[in-house]
Amino acid sequence: MVKKAPKSSGDYDAAYDAIIDAIVTQKLAPSQKVSENVFTDMFGISRTTARNIMERLTAQQFLVSVSPRITRVASLTLLDVKQNFALRKMLQPNIMAMAAPFIKADQLAKLNEAIHFKGSLTGERQALTLLKANKRFNLYVSEKLSYPLLLNWIEQLEDTTMRIYWLYMKMMDSLPFTWEHQRELVQAIENDQSEEIIRITNMILTLSEERVLKAVFSHNHLITQDLTAPQEGGSIPQTTGFAQ
């Protein structure tokens, strides 16, 4: 059962975040049929709010309108994974370098600390918390450039990144990058070392892509269909899901 968003009529952002979380964690699975009624029942929101969020998610390609009466959660495929990493490699290294002079070192270190964990993941809640912490880290940096259009693109990329990393974390019980590399990036940003920021960011993205693709290709059944992870307590071949 998905946790309902607050019922306040003005809490659109909370409702949107709750639905994105459900898509990321595949409580709303790839290709699942959705509607205003589904959203109102699952998240305790008004039909107007549900309709507005559906329109937004369709524009962002998290939902797909199959016909005037049928809307489904967008598939997550290998092409989506490769496209996401390609776009982030184009944008993220330069964003990090450009934003460095405007970033507060203590705030960035605090955001990075929230991504840190040791051992295996203990469940879906911890996994989602880490993914959202990673998203906040990247959005904080992007916000420092004060480019609204760019920030909209980055938010969409980060939400898709959460979908991809969620799948990896379900298979491997860890994030696809190391906190030590993140710490190196924070230090480079604090020292405003543009070339080093770009180098480390590219390294993190390249290693993450390699690990995600290796994990997917090691599970042959994932390659020819939606990339769908098991729910907590479920299983897929060669994996154990999150540690219990």
Order of alpha helices (4+ residues) and beta strands (2+ residues): alpha-beta-alpha-alpha-beta-beta-alpha-alpha-alpha-alpha-alpha-alpha
